[in-house]
């Protein structure tokens, strides 16, 4: 993967990142440990006390995870 997108997400992290795309009213409460991991990776940030996907998180989401692509094959 490109260095900018060098993120090997676990399936749980991947699902959390995808869940953050939906409007806040449609979301269930996020798993705090997974959320903390995504924040550490720079994929999620807090805005108005709510977790939101960052620009980097969107790029990773669009590009996908090589690990997950291997599972689908």
PDB file with SEQRES, HELIX, SHEET and CRYST1 records, atoms N, CA, C and O in Angstrom:
SEQRES   1 A   73  UNK UNK UNK UNK UNK UNK UNK UNK UNK UNK UNK UNK UNK          
SEQRES   2 A   73  UNK UNK UNK UNK UNK UNK UNK UNK UNK UNK UNK UNK UNK          
SEQRES   3 A   73  UNK UNK UNK UNK UNK UNK UNK UNK UNK UNK UNK UNK UNK          
SEQRES   4 A   73  UNK UNK UNK UNK UNK UNK UNK UNK UNK UNK UNK UNK UNK          
SEQRES   5 A   73  UNK UNK UNK UNK UNK UNK UNK UNK UNK UNK UNK UNK UNK          
SEQRES   6 A   73  UNK UNK UNK UNK UNK UNK UNK UNK                              
HELIX    1 AA1 UNK A    3  UNK A    5  5                                   3    
HELIX    2 AA2 UNK A   11  UNK A   19  1                                   9    
HELIX    3 AA3 UNK A   24  UNK A   26  5                                   3    
HELIX    4 AA4 UNK A   32  UNK A   40  1                                   9    
HELIX    5 AA5 UNK A   55  UNK A   63  1                                   9    
HELIX    6 AA6 UNK A   66  UNK A   72  1                                   7    
SHEET    1 AA1 2 UNK A  44  UNK A  47  0                                        
SHEET    2 AA1 2 UNK A  50  UNK A  53 -1                                        
CRYST1    1.000    1.000    1.000  90.00  90.00  90.00 P 1           1          
ATOM      1  N   UNK A   1       0.826  -1.191   0.000  1.00  0.00           N  
ATOM      2  CA  UNK A   1       0.000   0.000   0.000  1.00  0.00           C  
ATOM      3  C   UNK A   1       0.865   1.247   0.000  1.00  0.00           C  
ATOM      4  O   UNK A   1       2.002   1.208   0.468  1.00  0.00           O  
ATOM      5  N   UNK A   2       0.361   2.319  -0.501  1.00  0.00           N  
ATOM      6  CA  UNK A   2       1.009   3.610  -0.479  1.00  0.00           C  
ATOM      7  C   UNK A   2       1.244   4.011   0.974  1.00  0.00           C  
ATOM      8  O   UNK A   2       0.418   3.715   1.837  1.00  0.00           O  
ATOM      9  N   UNK A   3       2.361   4.680   1.254  1.00  0.00           N  
ATOM     10  CA  UNK A   3       2.700   5.061   2.632  1.00  0.00           C  
ATOM     11  C   UNK A   3       1.617   5.921   3.260  1.00  0.00           C  
ATOM     12  O   UNK A   3       1.381   5.833   4.464  1.00  0.00           O  
ATOM     13  N   UNK A   4       0.955   6.752   2.464  1.00  0.00           N  
ATOM     14  CA  UNK A   4      -0.105   7.611   2.989  1.00  0.00           C  
ATOM     15  C   UNK A   4      -1.274   6.782   3.515  1.00  0.00           C  
ATOM     16  O   UNK A   4      -1.971   7.209   4.435  1.00  0.00           O  
ATOM     17  N   UNK A   5      -1.491   5.615   2.947  1.00  0.00           N  
ATOM     18  CA  UNK A   5      -2.634   4.788   3.299  1.00  0.00           C  
ATOM     19  C   UNK A   5      -2.211   3.509   4.013  1.00  0.00           C  
ATOM     20  O   UNK A   5      -2.975   2.544   4.052  1.00  0.00           O  
ATOM     21  N   UNK A   6      -1.025   3.488   4.570  1.00  0.00           N  
ATOM     22  CA  UNK A   6      -0.476   2.278   5.163  1.00  0.00           C  
ATOM     23  C   UNK A   6      -1.181   1.941   6.480  1.00  0.00           C  
ATOM     24  O   UNK A   6      -0.615   2.113   7.559  1.00  0.00           O  
ATOM     25  N   UNK A   7      -2.398   1.468   6.379  1.00  0.00           N  
ATOM     26  CA  UNK A   7      -3.188   1.104   7.556  1.00  0.00           C  
ATOM     27  C   UNK A   7      -3.721  -0.310   7.373  1.00  0.00           C  
ATOM     28  O   UNK A   7      -4.472  -0.585   6.437  1.00  0.00           O  
ATOM     29  N   UNK A   8      -3.334  -1.182   8.254  1.00  0.00           N  
ATOM     30  CA  UNK A   8      -3.882  -2.533   8.260  1.00  0.00           C  
ATOM     31  C   UNK A   8      -4.977  -2.563   9.322  1.00  0.00           C  
ATOM     32  O   UNK A   8      -4.699  -2.747  10.507  1.00  0.00           O  
ATOM     33  N   UNK A   9      -6.202  -2.384   8.895  1.00  0.00           N  
ATOM     34  CA  UNK A   9      -7.321  -2.331   9.830  1.00  0.00           C  
ATOM     35  C   UNK A   9      -7.848  -3.725  10.121  1.00  0.00           C  
ATOM     36  O   UNK A   9      -7.900  -4.585   9.242  1.00  0.00           O  
ATOM     37  N   UNK A  10      -8.234  -3.930  11.364  1.00  0.00           N  
ATOM     38  CA  UNK A  10      -8.905  -5.180  11.729  1.00  0.00           C  
ATOM     39  C   UNK A  10     -10.335  -5.092  11.204  1.00  0.00           C  
ATOM     40  O   UNK A  10     -10.809  -3.999  10.894  1.00  0.00           O  
ATOM     41  N   UNK A  11     -11.018  -6.210  11.101  1.00  0.00           N  
ATOM     42  CA  UNK A  11     -12.421  -6.146  10.662  1.00  0.00           C  
ATOM     43  C   UNK A  11     -13.283  -5.246  11.558  1.00  0.00           C  
ATOM     44  O   UNK A  11     -14.173  -4.558  11.059  1.00  0.00           O  
ATOM     45  N   UNK A  12     -13.030  -5.242  12.874  1.00  0.00           N  
ATOM     46  CA  UNK A  12     -13.797  -4.374  13.780  1.00  0.00           C  
ATOM     47  C   UNK A  12     -13.514  -2.896  13.519  1.00  0.00           C  
ATOM     48  O   UNK A  12     -14.430  -2.073  13.529  1.00  0.00           O  
ATOM     49  N   UNK A  13     -12.246  -2.563  13.285  1.00  0.00           N  
ATOM     50  CA  UNK A  13     -11.894  -1.179  12.974  1.00  0.00           C  
ATOM     51  C   UNK A  13     -12.538  -0.760  11.649  1.00  0.00           C  
ATOM     52  O   UNK A  13     -13.050   0.352  11.521  1.00  0.00           O  
ATOM     53  N   UNK A  14     -12.506  -1.650  10.686  1.00  0.00           N  
ATOM     54  CA  UNK A  14     -13.101  -1.382   9.379  1.00  0.00           C  
ATOM     55  C   UNK A  14     -14.601  -1.109   9.514  1.00  0.00           C  
ATOM     56  O   UNK A  14     -15.116  -0.156   8.930  1.00  0.00           O  
ATOM     57  N   UNK A  15     -15.293  -1.937  10.277  1.00  0.00           N  
ATOM     58  CA  UNK A  15     -16.737  -1.760  10.470  1.00  0.00           C  
ATOM     59  C   UNK A  15     -17.044  -0.449  11.181  1.00  0.00           C  
ATOM     60  O   UNK A  15     -18.016   0.227  10.845  1.00  0.00           O  
ATOM     61  N   UNK A  16     -16.211  -0.079  12.175  1.00  0.00           N  
ATOM     62  CA  UNK A  16     -16.399   1.182  12.884  1.00  0.00           C  
ATOM     63  C   UNK A  16     -16.216   2.351  11.933  1.00  0.00           C  
ATOM     64  O   UNK A  16     -17.004   3.297  11.951  1.00  0.00           O  
ATOM     65  N   UNK A  17     -15.191   2.296  11.110  1.00  0.00           N  
ATOM     66  CA  UNK A  17     -14.939   3.367  10.156  1.00  0.00           C  
ATOM     67  C   UNK A  17     -16.112   3.504   9.185  1.00  0.00           C  
ATOM     68  O   UNK A  17     -16.540   4.617   8.881  1.00  0.00           O  
ATOM     69  N   UNK A  18     -16.624   2.392   8.706  1.00  0.00           N  
ATOM     70  CA  UNK A  18     -17.783   2.432   7.806  1.00  0.00           C  
ATOM     71  C   UNK A  18     -19.002   2.989   8.528  1.00  0.00           C  
ATOM     72  O   UNK A  18     -19.777   3.739   7.935  1.00  0.00           O  
ATOM     73  N   UNK A  19     -19.187   2.636   9.797  1.00  0.00           N  
ATOM     74  CA  UNK A  19     -20.347   3.109  10.561  1.00  0.00           C  
ATOM     75  C   UNK A  19     -20.312   4.622  10.761  1.00  0.00           C  
ATOM     76  O   UNK A  19     -21.360   5.263  10.847  1.00  0.00           O  
ATOM     77  N   UNK A  20     -19.133   5.182  10.834  1.00  0.00           N  
ATOM     78  CA  UNK A  20     -19.015   6.623  11.042  1.00  0.00           C  
ATOM     79  C   UNK A  20     -19.399   7.433   9.812  1.00  0.00           C  
ATOM     80  O   UNK A  20     -19.506   8.657   9.893  1.00  0.00           O  
ATOM     81  N   UNK A  21     -19.608   6.777   8.677  1.00  0.00           N  
ATOM     82  CA  UNK A  21     -20.061   7.489   7.470  1.00  0.00           C  
ATOM     83  C   UNK A  21     -21.507   7.912   7.595  1.00  0.00           C  
ATOM     84  O   UNK A  21     -21.896   8.933   7.027  1.00  0.00           O  
ATOM     85  N   UNK A  22     -22.310   7.165   8.318  1.00  0.00           N  
ATOM     86  CA  UNK A  22     -23.745   7.435   8.394  1.00  0.00           C  
ATOM     87  C   UNK A  22     -24.026   8.614   9.316  1.00  0.00           C  
ATOM     88  O   UNK A  22     -23.201   8.952  10.166  1.00  0.00           O  
ATOM     89  N   UNK A  23     -25.190   9.240   9.150  1.00  0.00           N  
ATOM     90  CA  UNK A  23     -25.552  10.362  10.032  1.00  0.00           C  
ATOM     91  C   UNK A  23     -25.533   9.935  11.496  1.00  0.00           C  
ATOM     92  O   UNK A  23     -25.835   8.787  11.824  1.00  0.00           O  
ATOM     93  N   UNK A  24     -25.174  10.869  12.369  1.00  0.00           N  
ATOM     94  CA  UNK A  24     -25.022  10.579  13.795  1.00  0.00           C  
ATOM     95  C   UNK A  24     -26.289   9.985  14.410  1.00  0.00           C  
ATOM     96  O   UNK A  24     -26.195   9.158  15.317  1.00  0.00           O  
ATOM     97  N   UNK A  25     -27.439  10.375  13.950  1.00  0.00           N  
ATOM     98  CA  UNK A  25     -28.682   9.875  14.534  1.00  0.00           C  
ATOM     99  C   UNK A  25     -28.911   8.391  14.240  1.00  0.00           C  
ATOM    100  O   UNK A  25     -29.647   7.713  14.957  1.00  0.00           O  
ATOM    101  N   UNK A  26     -28.267   7.893  13.170  1.00  0.00           N  
ATOM    102  CA  UNK A  26     -28.441   6.493  12.793  1.00  0.00           C  
ATOM    103  C   UNK A  26     -27.425   5.559  13.456  1.00  0.00           C  
ATOM    104  O   UNK A  26     -27.506   4.342  13.292  1.00  0.00           O  
ATOM    105  N   UNK A  27     -26.474   6.116  14.199  1.00  0.00           N  
ATOM    106  CA  UNK A  27     -25.384   5.319  14.745  1.00  0.00           C  
ATOM    107  C   UNK A  27     -25.707   4.743  16.106  1.00  0.00           C  
ATOM    108  O   UNK A  27     -26.429   5.334  16.909  1.00  0.00           O  
ATOM    109  N   UNK A  28     -25.144   3.562  16.336  1.00  0.00           N  
ATOM    110  CA  UNK A  28     -25.165   3.004  17.683  1.00  0.00           C  
ATOM    111  C   UNK A  28     -23.918   3.524  18.400  1.00  0.00           C  
ATOM    112  O   UNK A  28     -23.042   4.111  17.765  1.00  0.00           O  
ATOM    113  N   UNK A  29     -23.829   3.315  19.704  1.00  0.00           N  
ATOM    114  CA  UNK A  29     -22.674   3.790  20.449  1.00  0.00           C  
ATOM    115  C   UNK A  29     -21.422   3.036  20.012  1.00  0.00           C  
ATOM    116  O   UNK A  29     -21.425   1.805  19.968  1.00  0.00           O  
ATOM    117  N   UNK A  30     -20.351   3.762  19.687  1.00  0.00           N  
ATOM    118  CA  UNK A  30     -19.137   3.104  19.212  1.00  0.00           C  
ATOM    119  C   UNK A  30     -18.374   2.426  20.343  1.00  0.00           C  
ATOM    120  O   UNK A  30     -18.467   2.819  21.506  1.00  0.00           O  
ATOM    121  N   UNK A  31     -17.627   1.409  19.972  1.00  0.00           N  
ATOM    122  CA  UNK A  31     -16.742   0.718  20.903  1.00  0.00           C  
ATOM    123  C   UNK A  31     -15.576   1.649  21.216  1.00  0.00           C  
ATOM    124  O   UNK A  31     -14.826   2.032  20.318  1.00  0.00           O  
ATOM    125  N   UNK A  32     -15.425   2.007  22.467  1.00  0.00           N  
ATOM    126  CA  UNK A  32     -14.381   2.970  22.845  1.00  0.00           C  
ATOM    127  C   UNK A  32     -12.959   2.493  22.520  1.00  0.00           C  
ATOM    128  O   UNK A  32     -12.166   3.294  22.027  1.00  0.00           O  
ATOM    129  N   UNK A  33     -12.602   1.234  22.772  1.00  0.00           N  
ATOM    130  CA  UNK A  33     -11.235   0.819  22.429  1.00  0.00           C  
ATOM    131  C   UNK A  33     -10.950   0.905  20.925  1.00  0.00           C  
ATOM    132  O   UNK A  33      -9.868   1.330  20.520  1.00  0.00           O  
ATOM    133  N   UNK A  34     -11.904   0.508  20.117  1.00  0.00           N  
ATOM    134  CA  UNK A  34     -11.712   0.574  18.664  1.00  0.00           C  
ATOM    135  C   UNK A  34     -11.667   2.034  18.211  1.00  0.00           C  
ATOM    136  O   UNK A  34     -10.865   2.404  17.354  1.00  0.00           O  
ATOM    137  N   UNK A  35     -12.524   2.845  18.790  1.00  0.00           N  
ATOM    138  CA  UNK A  35     -12.535   4.272  18.474  1.00  0.00           C  
ATOM    139  C   UNK A  35     -11.185   4.901  18.826  1.00  0.00           C  
ATOM    140  O   UNK A  35     -10.658   5.702  18.053  1.00  0.00           O  
ATOM    141  N   UNK A  36     -10.624   4.547  19.979  1.00  0.00           N  
ATOM    142  CA  UNK A  36      -9.319   5.069  20.398  1.00  0.00           C  
ATOM    143  C   UNK A  36      -8.232   4.664  19.405  1.00  0.00           C  
ATOM    144  O   UNK A  36      -7.341   5.457  19.101  1.00  0.00           O  
ATOM    145  N   UNK A  37      -8.302   3.430  18.897  1.00  0.00           N  
ATOM    146  CA  UNK A  37      -7.319   2.969  17.915  1.00  0.00           C  
ATOM    147  C   UNK A  37      -7.423   3.781  16.626  1.00  0.00           C  
ATOM    148  O   UNK A  37      -6.406   4.161  16.046  1.00  0.00           O  
ATOM    149  N   UNK A  38      -8.643   4.046  16.181  1.00  0.00           N  
ATOM    150  CA  UNK A  38      -8.837   4.817  14.948  1.00  0.00           C  
ATOM    151  C   UNK A  38      -8.388   6.266  15.119  1.00  0.00           C  
ATOM    152  O   UNK A  38      -7.881   6.877  14.178  1.00  0.00           O  
ATOM    153  N   UNK A  39      -8.575   6.817  16.323  1.00  0.00           N  
ATOM    154  CA  UNK A  39      -8.106   8.174  16.607  1.00  0.00           C  
ATOM    155  C   UNK A  39      -6.581   8.202  16.562  1.00  0.00           C  
ATOM    156  O   UNK A  39      -5.991   9.123  15.998  1.00  0.00           O  
ATOM    157  N   UNK A  40      -5.946   7.196  17.153  1.00  0.00           N  
ATOM    158  CA  UNK A  40      -4.490   7.101  17.141  1.00  0.00           C  
ATOM    159  C   UNK A  40      -3.950   7.029  15.715  1.00  0.00           C  
ATOM    160  O   UNK A  40      -2.900   7.599  15.419  1.00  0.00           O  
ATOM    161  N   UNK A  41      -4.661   6.333  14.834  1.00  0.00           N  
ATOM    162  CA  UNK A  41      -4.256   6.215  13.430  1.00  0.00           C  
ATOM    163  C   UNK A  41      -4.561   7.482  12.619  1.00  0.00           C  
ATOM    164  O   UNK A  41      -4.140   7.600  11.468  1.00  0.00           O  
ATOM    165  N   UNK A  42      -5.293   8.429  13.223  1.00  0.00           N  
ATOM    166  CA  UNK A  42      -5.637   9.660  12.523  1.00  0.00           C  
ATOM    167  C   UNK A  42      -6.809   9.511  11.573  1.00  0.00           C  
ATOM    168  O   UNK A  42      -7.007  10.348  10.692  1.00  0.00           O  
ATOM    169  N   UNK A  43      -7.588   8.449  11.743  1.00  0.00           N  
ATOM    170  CA  UNK A  43      -8.717   8.194  10.852  1.00  0.00           C  
ATOM    171  C   UNK A  43     -10.021   8.765  11.392  1.00  0.00           C  
ATOM    172  O   UNK A  43     -10.981   8.950  10.644  1.00  0.00           O  
ATOM    173  N   UNK A  44     -10.056   9.042  12.688  1.00  0.00           N  
ATOM    174  CA  UNK A  44     -11.245   9.561  13.355  1.00  0.00           C  
ATOM    175  C   UNK A  44     -10.807  10.678  14.296  1.00  0.00           C  
ATOM    176  O   UNK A  44      -9.714  10.632  14.861  1.00  0.00           O  
ATOM    177  N   UNK A  45     -11.666  11.680  14.459  1.00  0.00           N  
ATOM    178  CA  UNK A  45     -11.424  12.773  15.403  1.00  0.00           C  
ATOM    179  C   UNK A  45     -12.751  13.097  16.085  1.00  0.00           C  
ATOM    180  O   UNK A  45     -13.805  12.613  15.672  1.00  0.00           O  
ATOM    181  N   UNK A  46     -12.692  13.905  17.115  1.00  0.00           N  
ATOM    182  CA  UNK A  46     -13.914  14.350  17.767  1.00  0.00           C  
ATOM    183  C   UNK A  46     -14.235  15.758  17.319  1.00  0.00           C  
ATOM    184  O   UNK A  46     -13.359  16.621  17.278  1.00  0.00           O  
ATOM    185  N   UNK A  47     -15.500  15.990  16.980  1.00  0.00           N  
ATOM    186  CA  UNK A  47     -16.009  17.308  16.623  1.00  0.00           C  
ATOM    187  C   UNK A  47     -17.333  17.467  17.341  1.00  0.00           C  
ATOM    188  O   UNK A  47     -18.231  16.638  17.193  1.00  0.00           O  
ATOM    189  N   UNK A  48     -17.455  18.520  18.110  1.00  0.00           N  
ATOM    190  CA  UNK A  48     -18.670  18.753  18.907  1.00  0.00           C  
ATOM    191  C   UNK A  48     -18.995  17.541  19.776  1.00  0.00           C  
ATOM    192  O   UNK A  48     -20.153  17.143  19.901  1.00  0.00           O  
ATOM    193  N   UNK A  49     -17.964  16.967  20.368  1.00  0.00           N  
ATOM    194  CA  UNK A  49     -18.084  15.819  21.275  1.00  0.00           C  
ATOM    195  C   UNK A  49     -18.621  14.549  20.610  1.00  0.00           C  
ATOM    196  O   UNK A  49     -19.135  13.661  21.289  1.00  0.00           O  
ATOM    197  N   UNK A  50     -18.502  14.465  19.293  1.00  0.00           N  
ATOM    198  CA  UNK A  50     -18.928  13.277  18.547  1.00  0.00           C  
ATOM    199  C   UNK A  50     -17.783  12.791  17.679  1.00  0.00           C  
ATOM    200  O   UNK A  50     -17.031  13.602  17.140  1.00  0.00           O  
ATOM    201  N   UNK A  51     -17.637  11.468  17.532  1.00  0.00           N  
ATOM    202  CA  UNK A  51     -16.596  10.973  16.631  1.00  0.00           C  
ATOM    203  C   UNK A  51     -17.001  11.199  15.178  1.00  0.00           C  
ATOM    204  O   UNK A  51     -18.134  10.927  14.781  1.00  0.00           O  
ATOM    205  N   UNK A  52     -16.045  11.704  14.395  1.00  0.00           N  
ATOM    206  CA  UNK A  52     -16.268  11.930  12.962  1.00  0.00           C  
ATOM    207  C   UNK A  52     -15.071  11.388  12.195  1.00  0.00           C  
ATOM    208  O   UNK A  52     -13.944  11.395  12.689  1.00  0.00           O  
ATOM    209  N   UNK A  53     -15.330  10.927  11.007  1.00  0.00           N  
ATOM    210  CA  UNK A  53     -14.267  10.409  10.155  1.00  0.00           C  
ATOM    211  C   UNK A  53     -13.467  11.587   9.597  1.00  0.00           C  
ATOM    212  O   UNK A  53     -14.048  12.588   9.176  1.00  0.00           O  
ATOM    213  N   UNK A  54     -12.147  11.474   9.591  1.00  0.00           N  
ATOM    214  CA  UNK A  54     -11.280  12.535   9.080  1.00  0.00           C  
ATOM    215  C   UNK A  54     -11.099  12.375   7.574  1.00  0.00           C  
ATOM    216  O   UNK A  54     -11.538  11.391   6.978  1.00  0.00           O  
ATOM    217  N   UNK A  55     -10.441  13.366   6.976  1.00  0.00           N  
ATOM    218  CA  UNK A  55     -10.156  13.277   5.541  1.00  0.00           C  
ATOM    219  C   UNK A  55      -9.297  12.045   5.256  1.00  0.00           C  
ATOM    220  O   UNK A  55      -9.524  11.342   4.272  1.00  0.00           O  
ATOM    221  N   UNK A  56      -8.321  11.787   6.109  1.00  0.00           N  
ATOM    222  CA  UNK A  56      -7.477  10.594   5.935  1.00  0.00           C  
ATOM    223  C   UNK A  56      -8.324   9.330   6.083  1.00  0.00           C  
ATOM    224  O   UNK A  56      -8.133   8.361   5.347  1.00  0.00           O  
ATOM    225  N   UNK A  57      -9.254   9.342   7.031  1.00  0.00           N  
ATOM    226  CA  UNK A  57     -10.140   8.199   7.221  1.00  0.00           C  
ATOM    227  C   UNK A  57     -10.982   7.924   5.992  1.00  0.00           C  
ATOM    228  O   UNK A  57     -11.207   6.769   5.633  1.00  0.00           O  
ATOM    229  N   UNK A  58     -11.449   8.984   5.346  1.00  0.00           N  
ATOM    230  CA  UNK A  58     -12.233   8.818   4.110  1.00  0.00           C  
ATOM    231  C   UNK A  58     -11.391   8.202   3.003  1.00  0.00           C  
ATOM    232  O   UNK A  58     -11.859   7.340   2.260  1.00  0.00           O  
ATOM    233  N   UNK A  59     -10.133   8.656   2.901  1.00  0.00           N  
ATOM    234  CA  UNK A  59      -9.249   8.111   1.868  1.00  0.00           C  
ATOM    235  C   UNK A  59      -8.998   6.624   2.105  1.00  0.00           C  
ATOM    236  O   UNK A  59      -9.018   5.824   1.169  1.00  0.00           O  
ATOM    237  N   UNK A  60      -8.763   6.264   3.361  1.00  0.00           N  
ATOM    238  CA  UNK A  60      -8.535   4.854   3.689  1.00  0.00           C  
ATOM    239  C   UNK A  60      -9.792   4.044   3.394  1.00  0.00           C  
ATOM    240  O   UNK A  60      -9.710   2.931   2.875  1.00  0.00           O  
ATOM    241  N   UNK A  61     -10.939   4.594   3.721  1.00  0.00           N  
ATOM    242  CA  UNK A  61     -12.201   3.904   3.486  1.00  0.00           C  
ATOM    243  C   UNK A  61     -12.441   3.675   2.002  1.00  0.00           C  
ATOM    244  O   UNK A  61     -12.887   2.598   1.603  1.00  0.00           O  
ATOM    245  N   UNK A  62     -12.151   4.675   1.184  1.00  0.00           N  
ATOM    246  CA  UNK A  62     -12.342   4.546  -0.259  1.00  0.00           C  
ATOM    247  C   UNK A  62     -11.342   3.553  -0.846  1.00  0.00           C  
ATOM    248  O   UNK A  62     -11.692   2.721  -1.684  1.00  0.00           O  
ATOM    249  N   UNK A  63     -10.118   3.651  -0.403  1.00  0.00           N  
ATOM    250  CA  UNK A  63      -9.074   2.772  -0.937  1.00  0.00           C  
ATOM    251  C   UNK A  63      -9.245   1.338  -0.454  1.00  0.00           C  
ATOM    252  O   UNK A  63      -8.996   0.395  -1.206  1.00  0.00           O  
ATOM    253  N   UNK A  64      -9.665   1.167   0.790  1.00  0.00           N  
ATOM    254  CA  UNK A  64      -9.844  -0.172   1.345  1.00  0.00           C  
ATOM    255  C   UNK A  64      -8.605  -0.657   2.060  1.00  0.00           C  
ATOM    256  O   UNK A  64      -7.576   0.018   2.085  1.00  0.00           O  
ATOM    257  N   UNK A  65      -8.717  -1.811   2.630  1.00  0.00           N  
ATOM    258  CA  UNK A  65      -7.621  -2.428   3.356  1.00  0.00           C  
ATOM    259  C   UNK A  65      -7.184  -3.674   2.607  1.00  0.00           C  
ATOM    260  O   UNK A  65      -8.008  -4.522   2.266  1.00  0.00           O  
ATOM    261  N   UNK A  66      -5.878  -3.784   2.350  1.00  0.00           N  
ATOM    262  CA  UNK A  66      -5.383  -4.963   1.632  1.00  0.00           C  
ATOM    263  C   UNK A  66      -5.712  -6.245   2.381  1.00  0.00           C  
ATOM    264  O   UNK A  66      -6.010  -7.267   1.762  1.00  0.00           O  
ATOM    265  N   UNK A  67      -5.661  -6.201   3.699  1.00  0.00           N  
ATOM    266  CA  UNK A  67      -5.973  -7.380   4.511  1.00  0.00           C  
ATOM    267  C   UNK A  67      -7.411  -7.835   4.257  1.00  0.00           C  
ATOM    268  O   UNK A  67      -7.672  -9.032   4.139  1.00  0.00           O  
ATOM    269  N   UNK A  68      -8.339  -6.887   4.174  1.00  0.00           N  
ATOM    270  CA  UNK A  68      -9.735  -7.228   3.923  1.00  0.00           C  
ATOM    271  C   UNK A  68      -9.942  -7.704   2.497  1.00  0.00           C  
ATOM    272  O   UNK A  68     -10.776  -8.575   2.251  1.00  0.00           O  
ATOM    273  N   UNK A  69      -9.195  -7.145   1.556  1.00  0.00           N  
ATOM    274  CA  UNK A  69      -9.304  -7.603   0.171  1.00  0.00           C  
ATOM    275  C   UNK A  69      -8.824  -9.055   0.070  1.00  0.00           C  
ATOM    276  O   UNK A  69      -9.390  -9.847  -0.683  1.00  0.00           O  
ATOM    277  N   UNK A  70      -7.792  -9.397   0.822  1.00  0.00           N  
ATOM    278  CA  UNK A  70      -7.301 -10.781   0.829  1.00  0.00           C  
ATOM    279  C   UNK A  70      -8.356 -11.734   1.390  1.00  0.00           C  
ATOM    280  O   UNK A  70      -8.485 -12.863   0.916  1.00  0.00           O  
ATOM    281  N   UNK A  71      -9.108 -11.289   2.393  1.00  0.00           N  
ATOM    282  CA  UNK A  71     -10.156 -12.133   2.975  1.00  0.00           C  
ATOM    283  C   UNK A  71     -11.291 -12.378   1.991  1.00  0.00           C  
ATOM    284  O   UNK A  71     -11.904 -13.446   1.994  1.00  0.00           O  
ATOM    285  N   UNK A  72     -11.570 -11.382   1.146  1.00  0.00           N  
ATOM    286  CA  UNK A  72     -12.668 -11.504   0.191  1.00  0.00           C  
ATOM    287  C   UNK A  72     -12.315 -12.432  -0.972  1.00  0.00           C  
ATOM    288  O   UNK A  72     -13.201 -12.990  -1.621  1.00  0.00           O  
ATOM    289  N   UNK A  73     -11.046 -12.589  -1.224  1.00  0.00           N  
ATOM    290  CA  UNK A  73     -10.610 -13.390  -2.370  1.00  0.00           C  
ATOM    291  C   UNK A  73     -10.782 -14.869  -2.165  1.00  0.00           C  
ATOM    292  O   UNK A  73     -10.455 -15.658  -3.052  1.00  0.00           O  
TER     293      UNK A  73                                                      
END                                                                             
